[in-house]
């Protein structure tokens, strides 16, 4: 596949949303009666852009960007950690603030990586399969259904691994995370329609993953029917 600037732009937005979410996640904010990470306001957009990639370009291309996002996140985490280890200048007094914002614990990183991979791949898989089942109709049903599955897995895995404790507290956190992310997906569904229709028209592409190998670890691609 020859990558257009439109494909690169959507991929860049996907990765940007992911990295931004990881940075601002350290701030906790009030959402009604519950406290959630600030990342909840932008992380769902990575799923929206993931939906767009899968819907227009297919699972194979979305798979590449999901792994690209993982790699970029890993690079960011490594160098944020190295920055933490570097000796501070004598006049610089913000080491504790740096550690508080960018100092990720191994447990939190594991939770984030596992939740991301499970959620994004399941989101892309469900959307691709539903596109075949619906014969390309009812885009809203695919984006919302795939988000329910993907964000659900992401929330369950991340919160259980990162905040395992009182079962009731964990269950409430999972439910609230999940609902907020789904609501954001629903609200921005009209925008998803606009972007998808624009890309299909201007890229002259509308991929159906009839013969796609959905193994998330596959590196060598097989052609899918478009």
ChimeraX commands (.cxc) that place a marker at each C-alpha (Angstrom):
marker #1 position 0.00,0.00,0.00 radius 0.5
marker #1 position 1.20,3.49,-0.86 radius 0.5
marker #1 position 0.69,5.68,2.18 radius 0.5
marker #1 position -1.04,9.01,1.51 radius 0.5
marker #1 position -0.64,12.11,3.65 radius 0.5
marker #1 position -4.19,11.53,4.87 radius 0.5
marker #1 position -3.30,8.10,6.23 radius 0.5
marker #1 position -0.17,9.50,7.88 radius 0.5
marker #1 position -2.21,12.33,9.42 radius 0.5
marker #1 position -4.76,9.95,10.97 radius 0.5
marker #1 position -1.93,7.74,12.24 radius 0.5
marker #1 position -0.17,10.77,13.75 radius 0.5
marker #1 position -3.37,11.88,15.49 radius 0.5
marker #1 position -3.84,8.37,16.86 radius 0.5
marker #1 position -0.34,8.30,18.36 radius 0.5
marker #1 position -0.62,11.88,19.64 radius 0.5
marker #1 position -3.83,11.09,21.52 radius 0.5
marker #1 position -2.19,8.03,23.05 radius 0.5
marker #1 position 0.93,9.87,24.22 radius 0.5
marker #1 position -1.04,12.86,25.50 radius 0.5
marker #1 position -3.31,10.55,27.50 radius 0.5
marker #1 position -0.31,8.91,29.16 radius 0.5
marker #1 position 1.13,12.27,30.16 radius 0.5
marker #1 position -2.01,13.84,31.62 radius 0.5
marker #1 position -3.19,10.61,33.27 radius 0.5
marker #1 position -1.28,11.52,36.42 radius 0.5
marker #1 position -3.81,14.27,37.19 radius 0.5
marker #1 position -7.02,13.14,38.85 radius 0.5
marker #1 position -10.20,15.11,38.22 radius 0.5
marker #1 position -13.79,14.99,39.42 radius 0.5
marker #1 position -16.37,13.49,37.06 radius 0.5
marker #1 position -19.62,13.73,38.96 radius 0.5
marker #1 position -19.26,11.73,42.19 radius 0.5
marker #1 position -16.18,9.87,40.93 radius 0.5
marker #1 position -12.51,10.67,40.51 radius 0.5
marker #1 position -10.94,9.69,37.19 radius 0.5
marker #1 position -7.62,10.36,35.42 radius 0.5
marker #1 position -7.63,13.44,33.19 radius 0.5
marker #1 position -6.68,11.11,30.32 radius 0.5
marker #1 position -10.31,10.04,30.08 radius 0.5
marker #1 position -11.03,13.20,28.05 radius 0.5
marker #1 position -8.60,12.31,25.24 radius 0.5
marker #1 position -7.84,8.58,25.33 radius 0.5
marker #1 position -11.20,7.69,23.69 radius 0.5
marker #1 position -10.08,9.68,20.65 radius 0.5
marker #1 position -7.38,7.09,20.00 radius 0.5
marker #1 position -10.25,4.62,19.57 radius 0.5
marker #1 position -12.08,7.00,17.26 radius 0.5
marker #1 position -9.01,7.33,15.04 radius 0.5
marker #1 position -8.47,3.58,15.32 radius 0.5
marker #1 position -12.03,3.08,14.08 radius 0.5
marker #1 position -11.34,5.37,11.14 radius 0.5
marker #1 position -8.15,3.51,10.22 radius 0.5
marker #1 position -9.86,0.12,10.32 radius 0.5
marker #1 position -13.02,1.26,8.54 radius 0.5
marker #1 position -11.21,2.91,5.64 radius 0.5
marker #1 position -7.83,1.15,5.35 radius 0.5
marker #1 position -8.57,-2.20,6.96 radius 0.5
marker #1 position -7.32,-4.22,9.92 radius 0.5
marker #1 position -3.86,-4.82,8.45 radius 0.5
marker #1 position -3.07,-1.12,8.29 radius 0.5
marker #1 position -4.66,-0.43,11.67 radius 0.5
marker #1 position -2.51,-3.21,13.14 radius 0.5
marker #1 position 0.63,-1.38,12.02 radius 0.5
marker #1 position -0.46,1.83,13.68 radius 0.5
marker #1 position -1.44,0.09,16.90 radius 0.5
marker #1 position 2.06,-1.36,17.14 radius 0.5
marker #1 position 3.54,2.00,16.14 radius 0.5
marker #1 position 1.62,3.60,19.01 radius 0.5
marker #1 position 2.96,0.96,21.38 radius 0.5
marker #1 position 6.53,1.57,20.20 radius 0.5
marker #1 position 6.22,5.36,20.48 radius 0.5
marker #1 position 4.79,5.01,23.97 radius 0.5
marker #1 position 7.62,2.69,24.98 radius 0.5
marker #1 position 10.24,5.13,23.65 radius 0.5
marker #1 position 8.58,7.98,25.54 radius 0.5
marker #1 position 8.53,6.01,28.80 radius 0.5
marker #1 position 12.18,4.96,28.48 radius 0.5
marker #1 position 13.46,8.48,27.90 radius 0.5
marker #1 position 11.19,9.96,30.56 radius 0.5
marker #1 position 12.76,7.45,32.96 radius 0.5
marker #1 position 16.28,8.32,31.77 radius 0.5
marker #1 position 15.47,12.01,32.23 radius 0.5
marker #1 position 14.49,11.24,35.78 radius 0.5
marker #1 position 17.86,9.55,36.45 radius 0.5
marker #1 position 20.00,12.36,35.02 radius 0.5
marker #1 position 21.58,14.57,37.73 radius 0.5
marker #1 position 19.66,17.80,38.22 radius 0.5
marker #1 position 21.26,21.20,37.78 radius 0.5
marker #1 position 22.13,22.80,41.12 radius 0.5
marker #1 position 19.54,25.57,40.65 radius 0.5
marker #1 position 16.75,23.28,39.39 radius 0.5
marker #1 position 14.35,22.35,42.20 radius 0.5
marker #1 position 11.56,20.56,40.32 radius 0.5
marker #1 position 12.79,16.96,40.51 radius 0.5
marker #1 position 9.88,15.84,42.69 radius 0.5
marker #1 position 7.37,17.46,40.34 radius 0.5
marker #1 position 9.04,15.72,37.38 radius 0.5
marker #1 position 8.85,12.36,39.15 radius 0.5
marker #1 position 5.23,12.95,40.17 radius 0.5
marker #1 position 4.15,13.60,36.56 radius 0.5
marker #1 position 6.46,11.36,34.53 radius 0.5
marker #1 position 7.64,8.77,37.05 radius 0.5
marker #1 position 5.72,5.65,36.09 radius 0.5
marker #1 position 5.75,2.62,38.37 radius 0.5
marker #1 position 6.35,-0.80,36.75 radius 0.5
marker #1 position 2.87,-1.92,37.78 radius 0.5
marker #1 position 1.20,1.09,36.20 radius 0.5
marker #1 position 3.20,0.65,32.99 radius 0.5
marker #1 position 2.28,-3.02,32.77 radius 0.5
marker #1 position -1.38,-2.16,33.27 radius 0.5
marker #1 position -1.24,0.55,30.62 radius 0.5
marker #1 position 0.52,-1.58,27.99 radius 0.5
marker #1 position -1.67,-4.65,28.51 radius 0.5
marker #1 position -4.88,-2.63,28.50 radius 0.5
marker #1 position -3.83,-0.70,25.39 radius 0.5
marker #1 position -2.95,-3.76,23.31 radius 0.5
marker #1 position -6.00,-5.79,24.32 radius 0.5
marker #1 position -8.36,-2.87,23.87 radius 0.5
marker #1 position -7.09,-1.52,20.56 radius 0.5
marker #1 position -6.76,-4.88,18.84 radius 0.5
marker #1 position -10.18,-6.06,19.98 radius 0.5
marker #1 position -11.68,-2.74,18.89 radius 0.5
marker #1 position -10.20,-3.07,15.41 radius 0.5
marker #1 position -11.13,-6.76,15.15 radius 0.5
marker #1 position -14.77,-6.22,16.10 radius 0.5
marker #1 position -15.17,-3.30,13.71 radius 0.5
marker #1 position -13.61,-5.19,10.80 radius 0.5
marker #1 position -15.77,-8.26,11.37 radius 0.5
marker #1 position -18.94,-6.23,11.82 radius 0.5
marker #1 position -18.24,-4.35,8.59 radius 0.5
marker #1 position -18.42,-7.65,6.73 radius 0.5
marker #1 position -21.53,-8.73,8.64 radius 0.5
marker #1 position -23.36,-5.45,7.96 radius 0.5
marker #1 position -22.05,-5.23,4.38 radius 0.5
marker #1 position -20.65,-1.80,5.08 radius 0.5
marker #1 position -23.92,-0.35,6.39 radius 0.5
marker #1 position -24.66,1.26,9.78 radius 0.5
marker #1 position -21.21,2.60,10.55 radius 0.5
marker #1 position -22.48,3.88,13.90 radius 0.5
marker #1 position -23.25,0.34,15.03 radius 0.5
marker #1 position -19.68,-0.75,14.29 radius 0.5
marker #1 position -17.91,2.18,15.93 radius 0.5
marker #1 position -20.01,2.05,19.08 radius 0.5
marker #1 position -20.02,-1.75,19.40 radius 0.5
marker #1 position -16.26,-2.00,18.86 radius 0.5
marker #1 position -15.71,0.74,21.43 radius 0.5
marker #1 position -17.90,-1.04,23.97 radius 0.5
marker #1 position -15.74,-4.15,23.59 radius 0.5
marker #1 position -12.34,-2.44,23.24 radius 0.5
marker #1 position -12.77,0.20,25.93 radius 0.5
marker #1 position -14.36,-2.40,28.17 radius 0.5
marker #1 position -11.33,-4.69,27.93 radius 0.5
marker #1 position -8.94,-1.77,28.32 radius 0.5
marker #1 position -10.72,-0.49,31.43 radius 0.5
marker #1 position -11.00,-3.94,33.03 radius 0.5
marker #1 position -7.37,-4.89,32.45 radius 0.5
marker #1 position -5.88,-1.49,33.32 radius 0.5
marker #1 position -7.82,-0.91,36.53 radius 0.5
marker #1 position -7.51,-4.47,37.84 radius 0.5
marker #1 position -3.75,-4.57,37.25 radius 0.5
marker #1 position -3.05,-0.99,38.35 radius 0.5
marker #1 position -5.47,-0.57,41.24 radius 0.5
marker #1 position -6.26,-4.05,42.50 radius 0.5
marker #1 position -7.77,-3.67,45.95 radius 0.5
marker #1 position -11.31,-3.50,47.25 radius 0.5
marker #1 position -13.46,-5.38,44.69 radius 0.5
marker #1 position -16.38,-2.93,44.92 radius 0.5
marker #1 position -14.11,0.08,44.42 radius 0.5
marker #1 position -12.45,-1.54,41.39 radius 0.5
marker #1 position -15.80,-2.51,39.88 radius 0.5
marker #1 position -17.15,1.04,40.24 radius 0.5
marker #1 position -13.99,2.51,38.68 radius 0.5
marker #1 position -14.20,0.11,35.74 radius 0.5
marker #1 position -17.86,0.88,35.12 radius 0.5
marker #1 position -17.40,4.64,35.34 radius 0.5
marker #1 position -14.32,4.62,33.08 radius 0.5
marker #1 position -16.16,2.50,30.55 radius 0.5
marker #1 position -19.31,4.62,30.48 radius 0.5
marker #1 position -17.47,7.93,30.10 radius 0.5
marker #1 position -15.42,6.60,27.18 radius 0.5
marker #1 position -18.49,5.19,25.43 radius 0.5
marker #1 position -20.37,8.49,25.83 radius 0.5
marker #1 position -17.47,10.35,24.20 radius 0.5
marker #1 position -17.52,7.88,21.28 radius 0.5
marker #1 position -21.26,8.39,20.82 radius 0.5
marker #1 position -20.98,12.18,20.96 radius 0.5
marker #1 position -18.30,12.25,18.26 radius 0.5
marker #1 position -19.95,9.69,15.98 radius 0.5
marker #1 position -21.10,12.41,13.52 radius 0.5
marker #1 position -17.48,13.60,13.21 radius 0.5
marker #1 position -16.39,10.00,12.56 radius 0.5
marker #1 position -18.90,9.83,9.71 radius 0.5
marker #1 position -17.56,13.04,8.18 radius 0.5
marker #1 position -13.92,11.90,8.30 radius 0.5
marker #1 position -14.66,8.36,7.06 radius 0.5
marker #1 position -16.76,9.61,4.13 radius 0.5
marker #1 position -14.10,12.17,3.22 radius 0.5
marker #1 position -11.31,9.59,3.27 radius 0.5
marker #1 position -13.23,6.97,1.29 radius 0.5
marker #1 position -14.06,9.52,-1.37 radius 0.5
marker #1 position -10.62,11.12,-1.66 radius 0.5
marker #1 position -8.56,7.97,-1.15 radius 0.5
marker #1 position -10.81,5.84,-3.38 radius 0.5
marker #1 position -10.54,3.04,-0.85 radius 0.5
marker #1 position -13.01,1.12,1.28 radius 0.5
marker #1 position -11.39,-2.02,2.67 radius 0.5
marker #1 position -13.22,-5.21,3.62 radius 0.5
marker #1 position -11.14,-7.72,5.56 radius 0.5
marker #1 position -12.52,-10.90,3.96 radius 0.5
marker #1 position -9.22,-12.78,3.82 radius 0.5
marker #1 position -7.27,-10.93,6.46 radius 0.5
marker #1 position -5.18,-12.81,9.00 radius 0.5
marker #1 position -6.26,-11.19,12.28 radius 0.5
marker #1 position -3.27,-12.42,14.24 radius 0.5
marker #1 position -2.07,-9.22,15.99 radius 0.5
marker #1 position 1.51,-10.48,15.93 radius 0.5
marker #1 position 1.68,-11.11,12.17 radius 0.5
marker #1 position 4.37,-9.03,10.47 radius 0.5
marker #1 position 4.15,-10.32,6.88 radius 0.5
marker #1 position 0.80,-9.31,5.44 radius 0.5
marker #1 position -1.61,-11.16,3.26 radius 0.5
marker #1 position -3.68,-9.20,0.82 radius 0.5
marker #1 position -7.26,-8.44,1.75 radius 0.5
marker #1 position -10.09,-7.92,-0.73 radius 0.5
marker #1 position -11.13,-4.32,-1.16 radius 0.5
marker link #1:1,2 radius 0.2
marker link #1:2,3 radius 0.2
marker link #1:3,4 radius 0.2
marker link #1:4,5 radius 0.2
marker link #1:5,6 radius 0.2
marker link #1:6,7 radius 0.2
marker link #1:7,8 radius 0.2
marker link #1:8,9 radius 0.2
marker link #1:9,10 radius 0.2
marker link #1:10,11 radius 0.2
marker link #1:11,12 radius 0.2
marker link #1:12,13 radius 0.2
marker link #1:13,14 radius 0.2
marker link #1:14,15 radius 0.2
marker link #1:15,16 radius 0.2
marker link #1:16,17 radius 0.2
marker link #1:17,18 radius 0.2
marker link #1:18,19 radius 0.2
marker link #1:19,20 radius 0.2
marker link #1:20,21 radius 0.2
marker link #1:21,22 radius 0.2
marker link #1:22,23 radius 0.2
marker link #1:23,24 radius 0.2
marker link #1:24,25 radius 0.2
marker link #1:25,26 radius 0.2
marker link #1:26,27 radius 0.2
marker link #1:27,28 radius 0.2
marker link #1:28,29 radius 0.2
marker link #1:29,30 radius 0.2
marker link #1:30,31 radius 0.2
marker link #1:31,32 radius 0.2
marker link #1:32,33 radius 0.2
marker link #1:33,34 radius 0.2
marker link #1:34,35 radius 0.2
marker link #1:35,36 radius 0.2
marker link #1:36,37 radius 0.2
marker link #1:37,38 radius 0.2
marker link #1:38,39 radius 0.2
marker link #1:39,40 radius 0.2
marker link #1:40,41 radius 0.2
marker link #1:41,42 radius 0.2
marker link #1:42,43 radius 0.2
marker link #1:43,44 radius 0.2
marker link #1:44,45 radius 0.2
marker link #1:45,46 radius 0.2
marker link #1:46,47 radius 0.2
marker link #1:47,48 radius 0.2
marker link #1:48,49 radius 0.2
marker link #1:49,50 radius 0.2
marker link #1:50,51 radius 0.2
marker link #1:51,52 radius 0.2
marker link #1:52,53 radius 0.2
marker link #1:53,54 radius 0.2
marker link #1:54,55 radius 0.2
marker link #1:55,56 radius 0.2
marker link #1:56,57 radius 0.2
marker link #1:57,58 radius 0.2
marker link #1:58,59 radius 0.2
marker link #1:59,60 radius 0.2
marker link #1:60,61 radius 0.2
marker link #1:61,62 radius 0.2
marker link #1:62,63 radius 0.2
marker link #1:63,64 radius 0.2
marker link #1:64,65 radius 0.2
marker link #1:65,66 radius 0.2
marker link #1:66,67 radius 0.2
marker link #1:67,68 radius 0.2
marker link #1:68,69 radius 0.2
marker link #1:69,70 radius 0.2
marker link #1:70,71 radius 0.2
marker link #1:71,72 radius 0.2
marker link #1:72,73 radius 0.2
marker link #1:73,74 radius 0.2
marker link #1:74,75 radius 0.2
marker link #1:75,76 radius 0.2
marker link #1:76,77 radius 0.2
marker link #1:77,78 radius 0.2
marker link #1:78,79 radius 0.2
marker link #1:79,80 radius 0.2
marker link #1:80,81 radius 0.2
marker link #1:81,82 radius 0.2
marker link #1:82,83 radius 0.2
marker link #1:83,84 radius 0.2
marker link #1:84,85 radius 0.2
marker link #1:85,86 radius 0.2
marker link #1:86,87 radius 0.2
marker link #1:87,88 radius 0.2
marker link #1:88,89 radius 0.2
marker link #1:89,90 radius 0.2
marker link #1:90,91 radius 0.2
marker link #1:91,92 radius 0.2
marker link #1:92,93 radius 0.2
marker link #1:93,94 radius 0.2
marker link #1:94,95 radius 0.2
marker link #1:95,96 radius 0.2
marker link #1:96,97 radius 0.2
marker link #1:97,98 radius 0.2
marker link #1:98,99 radius 0.2
marker link #1:99,100 radius 0.2
marker link #1:100,101 radius 0.2
marker link #1:101,102 radius 0.2
marker link #1:102,103 radius 0.2
marker link #1:103,104 radius 0.2
marker link #1:104,105 radius 0.2
marker link #1:105,106 radius 0.2
marker link #1:106,107 radius 0.2
marker link #1:107,108 radius 0.2
marker link #1:108,109 radius 0.2
marker link #1:109,110 radius 0.2
marker link #1:110,111 radius 0.2
marker link #1:111,112 radius 0.2
marker link #1:112,113 radius 0.2
marker link #1:113,114 radius 0.2
marker link #1:114,115 radius 0.2
marker link #1:115,116 radius 0.2
marker link #1:116,117 radius 0.2
marker link #1:117,118 radius 0.2
marker link #1:118,119 radius 0.2
marker link #1:119,120 radius 0.2
marker link #1:120,121 radius 0.2
marker link #1:121,122 radius 0.2
marker link #1:122,123 radius 0.2
marker link #1:123,124 radius 0.2
marker link #1:124,125 radius 0.2
marker link #1:125,126 radius 0.2
marker link #1:126,127 radius 0.2
marker link #1:127,128 radius 0.2
marker link #1:128,129 radius 0.2
marker link #1:129,130 radius 0.2
marker link #1:130,131 radius 0.2
marker link #1:131,132 radius 0.2
marker link #1:132,133 radius 0.2
marker link #1:133,134 radius 0.2
marker link #1:134,135 radius 0.2
marker link #1:135,136 radius 0.2
marker link #1:136,137 radius 0.2
marker link #1:137,138 radius 0.2
marker link #1:138,139 radius 0.2
marker link #1:139,140 radius 0.2
marker link #1:140,141 radius 0.2
marker link #1:141,142 radius 0.2
marker link #1:142,143 radius 0.2
marker link #1:143,144 radius 0.2
marker link #1:144,145 radius 0.2
marker link #1:145,146 radius 0.2
marker link #1:146,147 radius 0.2
marker link #1:147,148 radius 0.2
marker link #1:148,149 radius 0.2
marker link #1:149,150 radius 0.2
marker link #1:150,151 radius 0.2
marker link #1:151,152 radius 0.2
marker link #1:152,153 radius 0.2
marker link #1:153,154 radius 0.2
marker link #1:154,155 radius 0.2
marker link #1:155,156 radius 0.2
marker link #1:156,157 radius 0.2
marker link #1:157,158 radius 0.2
marker link #1:158,159 radius 0.2
marker link #1:159,160 radius 0.2
marker link #1:160,161 radius 0.2
marker link #1:161,162 radius 0.2
marker link #1:162,163 radius 0.2
marker link #1:163,164 radius 0.2
marker link #1:164,165 radius 0.2
marker link #1:165,166 radius 0.2
marker link #1:166,167 radius 0.2
marker link #1:167,168 radius 0.2
marker link #1:168,169 radius 0.2
marker link #1:169,170 radius 0.2
marker link #1:170,171 radius 0.2
marker link #1:171,172 radius 0.2
marker link #1:172,173 radius 0.2
marker link #1:173,174 radius 0.2
marker link #1:174,175 radius 0.2
marker link #1:175,176 radius 0.2
marker link #1:176,177 radius 0.2
marker link #1:177,178 radius 0.2
marker link #1:178,179 radius 0.2
marker link #1:179,180 radius 0.2
marker link #1:180,181 radius 0.2
marker link #1:181,182 radius 0.2
marker link #1:182,183 radius 0.2
marker link #1:183,184 radius 0.2
marker link #1:184,185 radius 0.2
marker link #1:185,186 radius 0.2
marker link #1:186,187 radius 0.2
marker link #1:187,188 radius 0.2
marker link #1:188,189 radius 0.2
marker link #1:189,190 radius 0.2
marker link #1:190,191 radius 0.2
marker link #1:191,192 radius 0.2
marker link #1:192,193 radius 0.2
marker link #1:193,194 radius 0.2
marker link #1:194,195 radius 0.2
marker link #1:195,196 radius 0.2
marker link #1:196,197 radius 0.2
marker link #1:197,198 radius 0.2
marker link #1:198,199 radius 0.2
marker link #1:199,200 radius 0.2
marker link #1:200,201 radius 0.2
marker link #1:201,202 radius 0.2
marker link #1:202,203 radius 0.2
marker link #1:203,204 radius 0.2
marker link #1:204,205 radius 0.2
marker link #1:205,206 radius 0.2
marker link #1:206,207 radius 0.2
marker link #1:207,208 radius 0.2
marker link #1:208,209 radius 0.2
marker link #1:209,210 radius 0.2
marker link #1:210,211 radius 0.2
marker link #1:211,212 radius 0.2
marker link #1:212,213 radius 0.2
marker link #1:213,214 radius 0.2
marker link #1:214,215 radius 0.2
marker link #1:215,216 radius 0.2
marker link #1:216,217 radius 0.2
marker link #1:217,218 radius 0.2
marker link #1:218,219 radius 0.2
marker link #1:219,220 radius 0.2
marker link #1:220,221 radius 0.2
marker link #1:221,222 radius 0.2
marker link #1:222,223 radius 0.2
marker link #1:223,224 radius 0.2
marker link #1:224,225 radius 0.2
marker link #1:225,226 radius 0.2
view
